[in-house]
Structures are given as C-alpha cells and as structure tokens.
Amino acid sequence: MKQIAIVGAGLAGLAASIKLASEGYKVDVYEKNGYAGGKMMPVSLGTYHFDFGPNTMTMPEVFDSVFEEAGVDPRNYFDWIKIERHTRNIDHDGSSFMMSTDPQDMVDQFEKLDSYAAKNYQTYLEEVDRLYRLSKSSFFPRMFLSWKDYLSPSLFQSMLKVRPLEKMNHFHERYFKHPLILKAFNRYATYIGSSPFLSPATFAMIGYLEMVQGVYYVKGGNTSLARGMEKLASELGVTIHLETPVKTVHVSNGRAEMIETVDGKVQKIKEVIINGDLLEVYPSLVKESERPSFRDTRIQSLSPSISAFVIMVGLSSRLDLVHHQVYFSEDYQKEFKELFNGIWPEDPTVYISNSSHSDPDVSPDGDNLFILVNAPPLSNHHEMPEEAYKERIYDKLEKHGLPIRKLKVVEKVIGPSQIKDRFNAYRGALYGISSNTLRNSFLRPSNRSKDIKNVYFAGGSTHPGGGSPMVVISGNNVANHIISKHAKKDSRVSYN
C-alpha cells in the first residue's frame, strides 16, 4: 500500500486525504493544532460559538464534490443554509444598501443610489459570469508543475480574455459610480488578501459567486464543514495525528524519504503533501540546500498578503444586525495604501459576521459578533497595541449605533502575531503571497517542488489561490495528480 504523509489538516489537506484514501492509499495527516480545519477554527466562549474563518462561504458544489466523489451523501455530514440578502454595506456617512442574489432587488436599490449602476448591473453580471466560467475551465483544474505548463496556447488565449492587465477598481468603475457601491464590490480583493487598486480585474469573478451563485453558511457554524471532512477522512481509514507537529522532511538524492515529528518519531513515505503556508512551512521543514529553487532570499523578496485583526465578542442581547455587514472607511484607497506600507489604518473598514442571525442555536444568549478589520502583515515598524486598536474599532461602531462595550459578555482578540504562530503564517499573512502584481496573480508557486520530486503543496499560498473553495480545489488537484502518476507507473510495470 502506497504511504502518503500530509503535513497540515487544513481544508486542502483534508480534501486530499479523502480523495487518496478513497482510492486505496494509506494516508497519515499530521496537524500541530488540536483540531482539523486550519484557519476554519472553532472558538467557544461560554455559550457563544464563533467561526474564526472563513465566514462567507461560496461554491458549495466544490465542497459537496469531495464527499460525492468518495461515494457518500454530503448531507449526512453537514447542511447548507443559503443567505439570499447577505451583506449590508454601510458607508461613513450612514448611507447603505444590501447585497442580494435577486437582480431586481439590486436594481431597485441602485435606482435610489446610482442610476448608472441600475442601468449597467445586468451587463456587469454577464461579464463576471464570463470571467468565472473562463477561470473555472482554464485555471482551476490545472496543476502548474513547471514553467512549460504556462506555454499552452489555449491557456494563453484564456489568460488574455480574463482582463489580466486591468485593475479591479477600474473594472468596477465601468458599471458603478456611487462611492459606496464601488467600495462594496472592490472589497472582493480582500478575499485574496490584496488591493482592488492593484490586483487584476480577473478576481472580479468573485462577484459572480456572491451575486449569482449566492452566499452560504453551514448550519451549526462553518466549522461543521471541517468536522464533516474530518469524520469522512477517518471513516475512509485516514489517520489524523492532532497536536503532532512535523519537525523535518528528510531528503536524499532529490526525494523525500521520511518525515520526523517533534517527538522524534519517523515515518517512511512515498509522497508528501505540505498543506500550509508555503513561505513559512516549506523552509521550516526542508533544509535550504535541498531547495535551491526556493531559497530564503526569494521568500523574503515576495510581498505577503494582508493580515487581520479579529475581535470575537458575545453580547447580552441581539442588535439590528444581519448575517454579514461592512462599515467602510471614508477613503478606501488610502486604507489600502496604508495596509501595504505596513501601517495600521487610522480609519479601518470593519466587517462583522453575526451568524446567530441565521442560526440562533450557535449563540442562544445573544449575538456572536466576529469583528474583522484588515491589518498589515507583520514588520519591524508601525506595530499597533492591540488594546488601543480594539478601542478604536469599538468607537467607530458606536458611532454607527452599536453599543458593543455596554452589551459585552465575553471577548477574545486575535491579531497578526497570533495568526502567525497558530497557523504558521508568514508574517501573519492570511493568504500567503498577495495578488497585487500580474506575476503573483497568475504565476503563483507551483503545486510541486521543483527540487524534490515527491513533495507537493496545497493550500491558499499556491495555485489556484486563496479562499476556501480554491484551497479545496488545490488539495483535489494534487491528490488526482498523485493518483494519475502512480497509475501510469503501475501500468508500465504491468506491461513490462
């Protein structure tokens, strides 16, 4: 039986383990934390449950397919709740509108704010539909194993069609004029840890996922999805070693021979999948001399994505909040300039998830507010005292009529330093490398080591990118490649 080791039990690692185990592989997953799911981390504070992340779920078919391809019904493991009117957007002046999967609902709201947007919204939907379908067919399923994979004529033609040279903000200005509407749609760049004023318009396809396919939530908390994947993996024979950090991947003659955990145990392996932040985990596991194509100097030259400052707070009662709401800064472009210059924004945009609005059972005694603001990646400059920044956020929310301090029962703060330590995230970045340049958007690190034949990478810091669906796709892509590779070897052996 072929032995596979997966380092990290994030969604990519779990997806890969399920696929491989269903095809008869012996799979061991090693996870440093005491739970499976990676950044999809459950947090309980008394009777208040929080999903650390992600809070907005899209592309449910990607997650369902993990279960269906293993021959089981995903509804036996978790249930989706679709949120039709999903995100309330509030500007600094109090103006607001609600995002909805109903096009007429959107047009009706736009007619009050922006007649230009009302007139052009259907054209916008058609264009983001096109961007999404091109990306889905040309980029998502591919394994980019070497530079030669980028020379495919069909791939080159597809790349030219997804607006790679246009910036996201410029793209959205084609369809919207009102500042708040522009901010709301430009916010999609933060889903990949980037700036809408620098990242390609290609990522505007996220608008198709939210405004056409829809926004979803997993009943019982989004972390129920990770628990369902963990349960299925175990049922298929995957051994998941929690609280078992891997110390070293031992390499000989360009092949990984075994892994060693921090307690000194070793395991011989055929293949290794590293499901973690490529910039942080790979160099911590493999000596620099064994990875000449990915030296430390190269890692240090890459621009990390944004990080996050999170407050999870349980309230004694319920406020007039929907599942998702965003309170925008007055100058959105200035905010991103500050973030990517290592400065904590003076006027941060504040996102609040209140999952108890859709699922009261996760927080029976009052709202469970997951409050997130974008933060710069860690540096030696411009560090912000967490307590002071928390108070700044509470001050802003009070101006919008949310008396958090008065109603607070429980509270937990997680900043970039804790993100770095808990998730092995390079400089505390949430999405690995930013997509602020053409190269980093379309030439992300390969899913396989260029120097070690049997070491693979899955997760948000490699192809096809950040976000839970993309992470799962990366795990599936890697697993399918390994299965195909072994099938070809076995057929040659059988033939000979």
C-alpha positions in Angstrom: 0.0 0.0 0.0 1.4 3.4 -1.0 2.1 5.6 2.0 1.2 9.3 1.8 2.0 11.9 4.5 0.1 15.2 4.6 1.5 18.0 6.8 -1.4 20.1 7.9 -5.1 19.2 8.4 -6.5 22.3 6.7 -9.2 22.1 4.2 -6.8 21.3 1.4 -5.1 18.5 3.4 -8.4 17.0 4.4 -9.7 17.1 0.8 -6.5 15.4 -0.5 -6.6 12.8 2.2 -10.3 11.9 1.4 -9.5 11.6 -2.3 -6.4 9.5 -1.8 -7.9 7.2 0.9 -11.0 6.6 -1.3 -8.6 5.3 -4.0 -6.9 2.9 -1.6 -3.9 4.9 -0.3 -2.6 4.8 3.2 -2.7 8.4 4.4 -1.4 9.9 7.6 -2.2 13.6 8.3 -0.1 15.5 10.9 -1.5 18.6 12.5 0.1 20.9 15.0 -3.2 22.2 16.5 -5.7 20.2 18.5 -8.4 20.3 15.8 -8.7 19.8 12.0 -9.7 22.6 9.6 -6.7 25.0 9.6 -8.0 28.6 9.6 -11.5 27.2 9.8 -11.0 27.2 13.6 -13.8 26.8 16.1 -13.8 29.2 19.1 -16.2 28.8 22.0 -16.6 31.4 24.7 -19.2 30.2 27.2 -22.4 29.7 25.2 -21.1 31.7 22.2 -19.7 29.9 19.2 -17.5 31.6 16.6 -16.0 30.5 13.3 -12.6 32.2 13.1 -12.8 31.9 9.4 -14.0 31.8 6.7 -17.3 33.5 7.5 -18.6 33.9 3.9 -18.9 30.6 2.0 -19.3 30.3 -1.8 -19.1 27.5 -4.4 -20.9 24.9 -2.3 -20.6 22.4 -5.1 -16.8 22.2 -4.6 -17.2 21.0 -1.0 -20.1 18.7 -1.9 -18.0 17.0 -4.6 -15.4 16.0 -2.0 -18.0 13.8 -0.4 -19.8 12.7 -3.6 -16.6 11.5 -5.3 -15.9 9.4 -2.2 -19.3 7.8 -2.7 -21.2 9.4 0.2 -24.0 12.0 0.6 -22.6 15.3 1.9 -26.0 16.0 3.6 -25.2 13.1 6.0 -22.2 15.3 7.2 -23.3 18.9 7.1 -26.1 21.2 5.7 -26.0 24.4 3.8 -28.1 27.5 4.5 -28.3 29.9 1.6 -28.5 33.6 2.5 -30.3 35.5 -0.3 -29.9 39.0 1.1 -26.5 38.5 2.5 -24.4 41.6 3.2 -25.4 45.1 4.4 -22.9 47.7 3.3 -22.7 51.0 5.3 -20.6 54.0 4.4 -19.0 56.5 6.7 -22.0 58.9 6.2 -24.6 56.2 7.1 -25.8 55.5 3.5 -26.3 51.8 2.9 -27.5 49.1 0.6 -28.0 45.3 0.9 -26.3 42.8 -1.4 -28.8 40.3 -2.8 -28.8 37.4 -5.3 -32.1 38.8 -6.6 -31.0 41.1 -9.6 -34.3 43.1 -9.4 -33.7 43.7 -5.7 -30.3 45.1 -6.5 -31.6 47.3 -9.4 -34.3 48.7 -7.2 -31.7 49.7 -4.6 -29.3 51.1 -7.2 -32.1 53.3 -8.6 -32.1 55.2 -5.3 -28.3 55.5 -5.1 -26.9 55.3 -8.6 -28.9 55.3 -11.8 -25.8 54.4 -13.8 -25.3 51.2 -11.7 -29.0 50.3 -12.1 -28.7 50.6 -15.9 -25.5 48.6 -16.1 -26.0 45.9 -13.4 -27.2 43.2 -15.8 -24.2 43.8 -18.1 -21.9 43.5 -15.0 -23.5 40.2 -14.1 -22.9 38.9 -17.6 -19.3 39.9 -17.6 -18.4 38.4 -14.2 -20.2 35.2 -15.3 -17.9 35.1 -18.3 -14.8 35.7 -16.1 -15.8 33.0 -13.7 -16.5 30.4 -16.4 -13.2 31.0 -18.2 -11.3 30.7 -14.9 -13.2 27.6 -13.9 -12.4 25.8 -17.2 -8.9 27.1 -17.8 -7.2 27.7 -14.5 -8.9 25.9 -11.5 -8.4 22.3 -12.7 -4.8 22.7 -13.8 -1.6 21.5 -12.0 1.1 24.0 -12.8 4.2 21.8 -12.2 6.7 23.7 -14.3 7.1 26.8 -16.4 6.3 24.7 -19.5 2.7 24.4 -18.3 2.2 28.1 -18.9 3.1 27.8 -22.6 -0.2 26.1 -23.6 -1.7 28.2 -26.5 -5.2 27.6 -25.1 -4.2 28.7 -21.7 -2.5 31.8 -23.1 -5.7 32.7 -25.0 -7.8 32.2 -21.9 -5.5 34.5 -19.9 -5.9 37.2 -22.4 -9.7 37.0 -22.0 -9.9 37.5 -18.2 -8.7 41.1 -18.1 -5.3 40.4 -16.6 -4.0 44.0 -17.3 -7.0 45.9 -16.0 -7.2 46.7 -12.3 -10.3 45.6 -10.3 -11.3 49.2 -9.4 -11.1 50.3 -13.0 -13.2 47.3 -14.0 -15.9 48.2 -11.4 -15.9 51.8 -12.5 -17.3 50.6 -15.8 -20.5 49.6 -14.1 -20.8 51.6 -10.9 -20.4 55.3 -9.9 -21.6 55.7 -6.3 -18.7 55.5 -3.9 -20.3 53.0 -1.5 -21.2 50.6 -4.3 -17.7 50.8 -5.7 -16.3 50.1 -2.2 -18.6 47.1 -1.7 -17.6 45.4 -4.9 -13.9 46.4 -4.6 -13.9 44.6 -1.3 -13.7 41.4 -3.2 -9.9 42.0 -3.5 -9.6 41.4 0.3 -10.9 37.9 -0.2 -7.5 37.2 -1.7 -5.6 39.5 0.7 -5.0 42.1 -1.9 -5.8 45.7 -3.0 -8.5 46.4 -5.6 -6.4 49.2 -6.9 -3.5 46.9 -7.7 -5.0 43.4 -8.3 -6.2 42.3 -11.7 -9.9 42.6 -12.7 -9.9 38.8 -13.2 -10.8 38.5 -9.5 -13.9 40.5 -10.1 -15.3 37.0 -10.9 -15.9 36.7 -7.1 -18.9 38.9 -7.9 -20.4 36.0 -9.8 -20.1 33.7 -6.8 -21.8 36.1 -4.4 -24.3 37.9 -6.6 -25.4 35.0 -8.8 -24.5 31.6 -7.2 -25.1 33.0 -3.7 -23.6 33.2 -0.2 -23.9 30.2 2.1 -23.5 29.3 5.7 -23.1 25.8 7.3 -25.7 25.0 9.9 -24.1 24.8 13.3 -21.2 27.0 12.2 -18.9 26.9 9.1 -16.5 24.8 11.2 -19.1 22.0 10.9 -17.8 21.5 7.4 -14.3 20.8 8.6 -15.7 18.4 11.2 -17.6 16.6 8.4 -14.5 16.3 6.3 -12.5 15.0 9.3 -15.2 12.5 10.0 -15.3 11.2 6.4 -11.5 11.0 6.3 -11.4 8.9 9.4 -14.2 6.6 8.1 -12.0 6.0 5.0 -9.1 5.0 7.1 -7.1 8.2 7.2 -5.1 8.6 10.4 -5.2 12.2 11.7 -2.5 12.9 14.2 -3.6 16.1 16.1 -1.2 18.1 18.3 1.6 16.4 16.3 3.8 19.0 14.6 6.2 17.7 11.9 9.8 18.8 12.5 11.7 17.7 9.4 11.2 16.2 5.9 14.3 14.1 5.3 15.5 14.4 1.7 18.0 12.1 -0.1 19.0 12.4 -3.7 16.2 14.8 -4.6 13.5 12.7 -2.9 11.7 12.9 0.4 12.3 9.6 2.2 10.7 10.2 5.6 9.2 12.7 7.9 10.1 13.3 11.5 7.7 14.7 14.1 8.8 16.9 17.0 8.7 13.9 19.4 11.3 12.1 17.3 9.1 9.6 15.5 9.8 9.0 11.9 7.7 7.6 9.0 8.9 6.4 5.6 6.7 7.8 2.8 6.1 7.7 -0.9 4.8 11.2 -1.3 4.5 14.3 1.0 1.8 16.9 0.6 2.6 20.1 2.6 -0.8 21.8 3.4 0.3 25.0 5.0 1.7 28.5 4.2 4.4 27.7 1.6 6.5 30.7 2.6 6.7 29.6 6.3 6.2 25.8 6.4 8.3 24.6 3.5 11.5 26.3 4.6 10.9 25.2 8.2 10.7 21.5 7.1 13.3 21.3 4.4 16.9 22.4 4.5 17.7 25.3 2.2 20.4 23.3 0.5 17.7 20.8 -0.6 15.5 23.5 -2.2 17.8 25.7 -4.4 14.8 26.9 -6.4 13.1 28.3 -3.3 15.9 29.8 -1.2 15.2 32.0 1.8 16.3 35.2 -0.2 13.5 34.5 -2.7 10.9 34.1 0.1 12.0 37.4 1.7 11.5 39.2 -1.7 7.9 38.2 -2.0 5.1 40.5 -0.9 2.8 38.9 1.6 -1.0 39.4 1.6 -2.8 41.4 4.3 -3.3 40.0 7.8 -6.3 40.6 10.1 -7.2 41.9 13.5 -10.2 40.0 14.9 -12.4 40.6 17.9 -14.9 37.8 18.8 -17.4 39.3 21.2 -20.6 37.8 22.7 -23.4 40.2 23.6 -26.1 40.0 26.2 -28.8 40.8 23.7 -29.4 41.0 19.9 -28.8 44.1 17.8 -30.3 45.0 14.5 -27.7 43.1 12.5 -27.9 40.7 9.6 -25.5 37.8 9.0 -22.9 40.0 7.2 -22.3 43.7 7.4 -19.4 46.0 6.5 -18.8 49.5 7.8 -16.5 51.2 5.3 -13.7 53.8 5.7 -14.2 57.2 4.2 -11.1 56.9 1.9 -10.8 53.3 0.8 -7.8 53.8 -1.4 -5.9 55.5 1.4 -6.7 52.5 3.6 -5.1 50.0 1.2 -2.0 52.3 0.7 -1.6 52.2 4.5 -2.0 48.4 4.7 0.6 47.7 2.0 3.0 50.2 3.5 2.9 48.4 6.8 0.7 51.0 8.5 -2.4 50.2 10.6 -5.2 52.2 9.0 -6.4 55.2 11.0 -10.0 54.6 9.7 -10.3 50.9 9.1 -13.2 49.2 7.3 -14.9 46.9 9.8 -16.6 43.7 8.8 -19.0 41.9 11.2 -20.4 38.4 10.9 -23.3 37.7 13.2 -24.0 34.0 12.4 -26.6 33.8 15.2 -28.9 35.9 12.9 -29.2 32.8 10.6 -28.6 30.2 13.2 -29.6 31.2 16.8 -28.5 27.9 18.2 -24.9 28.8 17.9 -25.3 31.7 20.3 -28.6 31.3 22.3 -27.9 34.1 24.8 -27.2 37.0 22.4 -25.3 38.0 19.2 -22.0 36.3 18.5 -20.1 39.1 16.7 -17.0 38.1 14.6 -15.4 41.6 14.0 -12.6 41.7 11.5 -10.5 44.5 10.1 -7.7 44.2 7.6 -4.2 44.6 9.1 -0.8 44.9 7.6 1.5 41.9 7.6 3.9 41.8 10.5 7.0 44.0 10.2 9.5 45.7 12.4 7.7 49.0 12.1 4.3 50.6 12.8 3.1 47.9 15.2 -0.1 48.7 16.9 -1.0 47.9 20.5 -4.0 45.5 20.3 -6.0 47.1 23.2 -5.8 50.6 21.6 -6.8 49.3 18.2 -9.7 47.4 19.7 -11.0 50.5 21.4 -10.7 52.5 18.1 -12.9 49.8 16.4 -15.5 50.0 19.2 -15.5 53.8 18.9 -16.3 53.5 15.2 -19.0 51.0 15.8 -20.6 53.1 18.5 -20.9 56.0 16.0 -22.9 53.6 13.8 -25.2 52.8 16.8 -23.6 49.6 18.0 -23.0 49.8 21.8 -20.6 46.9 22.0 -19.0 47.9 25.3 -22.3 48.2 27.0 -23.6 44.7 25.9 -20.3 42.8 26.0 -20.4 39.5 27.9 -17.3 37.7 26.6 -14.4 38.8 24.3 -11.3 37.4 22.6 -8.9 39.2 20.4 -6.6 37.6 17.8 -4.1 39.7 15.9 -1.4 39.1 13.3 1.2 37.7 15.8 -1.3 35.1 17.0 -2.2 34.3 13.4 1.5 33.8 12.5 2.0 31.5 15.5 -1.2 29.4 15.4 -1.3 28.9 11.6 2.4 29.0 10.7 1.5 32.0 8.5 4.4 34.0 7.0 4.4 37.5 8.7 0.9 36.7 9.8 -0.5 37.0 6.3 -3.8 35.2 5.7 -3.3 34.3 2.0 0.4 33.8 1.5 1.5 36.0 -1.3 -0.6 39.0 -2.3 -2.1 39.2 -5.8 -1.1 42.8 -6.3 1.0 42.1 -9.3 0.4 40.2 -12.5 3.1 37.7 -11.7 1.8 36.8 -8.2 -1.8 36.6 -9.6 -1.1 34.2 -12.5 2.3 32.7 -11.7 1.7 31.5 -8.1 4.1 29.0 -6.7 3.8 25.6 -8.3 1.9 22.7 -6.6 5.1 20.6 -6.7 8.6 21.3 -5.5 11.0 22.0 -8.4 13.8 20.3 -6.4 12.2 17.4 -4.6 10.3 15.0 -6.9 7.7 13.8 -4.4 7.0 16.9 -2.4 3.7 18.7 -3.2 2.0 21.8 -2.0 -1.7 22.5 -1.4 -3.4 25.5 0.2 -4.0 29.1 -0.3 -0.4 30.1 -0.9 -0.1 28.0 -4.0 -2.2 27.5 -7.2 -5.1 28.3 -7.7 -5.1 30.7 -4.8 -6.7 31.9 -1.6 -10.3 31.3 -0.3 -11.8 28.1 0.9 -13.1 26.7 -2.4 -9.7 27.3 -4.1 -8.0 25.7 -1.2 -10.1 22.5 -1.6 -9.5 22.6 -5.4 -5.8 22.7 -4.8 -6.0 19.6 -2.5 -8.0 17.7 -5.0 -5.7 18.7 -7.9 -2.7 17.4 -6.0 -4.4 14.2 -5.0 -5.6 13.5 -8.5 -2.1 14.1 -9.9 -0.5 11.6 -7.5 -3.2 9.0 -8.3 -2.6 9.5 -12.0 1.2 9.4 -11.7 1.0 6.1 -9.8 -1.5 4.6 -12.2 0.9 5.3 -15.1 3.8 3.7 -13.2 1.7 0.7 -12.3 0.6 0.3 -16.0 4.3 0.4 -17.2 5.3 -2.2 -14.6 2.4 -4.4 -15.6 3.2 -4.0 -19.3 6.9 -4.9 -18.8 
